[in-house]
Amino acid sequence: MSRVLAVSLTALGDTLLSLPALKSLHEAFPESRIAFLVRPPFSRLYEESGVADEVIAMPTPSTKNLKGCVTLARMYQAIARFSPDTAVIFSGSPDYVVPLLRLAGAKRVVHVPNRHRFRFLLSNRALSPTSEWDVREHAVEDRLRAVRLLGVKAATEPLTLPVQEGWKSEALAWLSGKGWKGKQLIVFQLCSSNFRRAWPRERFSRLACDLFVESPDAICVLTGAPDEREYCEGVREMANDARVVVSAGELSLTGLAGLLSLADLVVTPDTGTMHLAHAVRAPTVSLYGLYDLHRTIPLDDVHPHIEIQRFPPNHPHSKPEDRDNAGMQFIPYEDVFNACMKILAIRSSRLPISELTA
């Protein structure tokens, strides 16, 4: 195979969880040209980090209206221009990509999981355990299952995203404008795409104030998407401290990656920013709701990280139909504060990283 297209057309976290599989493709086929098809908001992140020879950016269209059909035609044209002979579709991507790949000339197309309407067009069309998710395993393994169907001997590895100097420069310029003097940098990701993953904002506000008592020279940055800025501003007002600043809508995604790579502490729910923090080796305290945290925890012990999950008594959990965030509400403030203090102690060399497993 000479031209391989890897497809991940879902959220930021899903594309980041595909990085170990993408690396395995490069190692297995060093002479092949490998492209990565992702949504436009993420294209610059992967272009500049060099994780693929080419990045193709396409939105995920609706197939129920004319505008969506036009976008679908453009996606076909973009795939046809690359002219892949092999394609691997990572989990979560829409199944309608399969016929587009075949029409564009791909002779081998694999997709995990393969239980969908276009299975008959796949090279792995047979229903078998090798073409299914295994919810007992890490989500990275779902992506590796797909590349193994191409004969790749892929080992499970941590997420790794090479941080570019330009990303740090953007973050440093922004921080300088907020009065940061190079002291401790604390980052809070407040929101998630799913309400069930949100930790109460009054606890975030209290956490910032209490951490300032321990680290009076620190600055606390509240990150988020542009449409989350109002929520972030509400937390900043609750804290009522000039050392709490809001970056939502002011940093690009690559600038956010640069910011996370500079941080002494990142506190985040299970969201795309959490995976990005893990990929750039940021020290993290990750807060999990009522679902399987073993699917997305970091796979390395090189950077300090602590995961916190609590189950309320007599509460159903790990079910998609749950509509509350009882799991996040049940995470005690004291547990998060103590985890933050442990991470900061490790960052300042007052504790060895081995203390995280003690």
GIVENGI-V605923 format. One record per backbone hydrogen bond with DSSP energy under -0.5 kcal/mol. CO is the residue of the C=O (numbers start at 1). NH is the residue of the N-H. If there is no record, write none. Layout:
co,nh
CO,NH
CO,NH
This chain:
co,nh
2,33
3,85
3,86
4,6
4,35
5,88
6,37
7,90
11,15
12,16
13,17
14,18
15,18
16,19
18,22
19,23
20,24
21,25
22,26
23,27
24,28
25,29
29,32
32,34
33,4
33,35
34,53
34,54
35,6
36,38
36,56
37,8
38,58
39,42
39,43
40,43
40,44
42,46
43,47
44,48
45,49
46,50
46,51
46,52
54,36
55,57
56,38
56,58
59,61
65,69
66,70
67,71
68,72
69,73
70,74
71,75
72,76
73,77
74,78
75,79
76,80
77,81
78,82
79,83
79,84
85,107
85,108
86,5
87,110
88,7
88,90
89,112
90,93
94,97
95,98
96,100
97,101
98,102
99,103
100,104
101,106
102,105
108,87
109,123
109,124
110,89
114,116
116,119
118,121
119,122
122,125
126,128
128,131
129,132
131,113
131,114
134,137
138,141
138,142
139,142
139,143
140,144
141,145
142,146
143,147
144,148
145,149
146,149
147,150
147,152
148,151
152,154
164,167
164,168
165,169
166,170
167,171
168,172
169,173
170,174
171,175
172,176
173,177
174,178
175,178
175,180
176,179
184,186
184,219
185,264
185,265
186,221
187,189
187,267
188,190
188,223
189,269
194,197
195,198
197,199
200,203
200,204
201,205
202,206
203,207
204,208
205,209
206,210
207,211
208,212
209,213
210,214
211,215
215,218
219,186
219,221
220,245
221,188
221,223
222,247
222,248
223,190
224,249
225,228
226,229
228,232
229,233
230,234
231,235
232,236
233,237
234,238
235,239
236,240
236,241
241,244
243,220
243,245
245,222
247,250
247,251
252,256
253,257
254,258
255,259
256,260
257,261
258,262
259,262
259,263
260,263
263,283
265,187
266,268
266,285
267,189
268,287
269,271
271,274
271,275
272,276
273,277
274,278
275,279
276,280
277,282
278,281
279,161
283,266
284,306
285,268
286,288
286,308
287,270
288,310
289,291
290,318
291,293
292,295
293,296
293,297
295,139
304,284
306,286
308,288
310,312
312,315
319,322
325,329
326,330
328,331
330,332
332,336
333,337
334,338
335,339
336,340
337,341
338,342
339,343
340,344
341,345
342,346
343,347
344,348
345,350
345,351
346,349
352,355
353,356
354,357
355,358
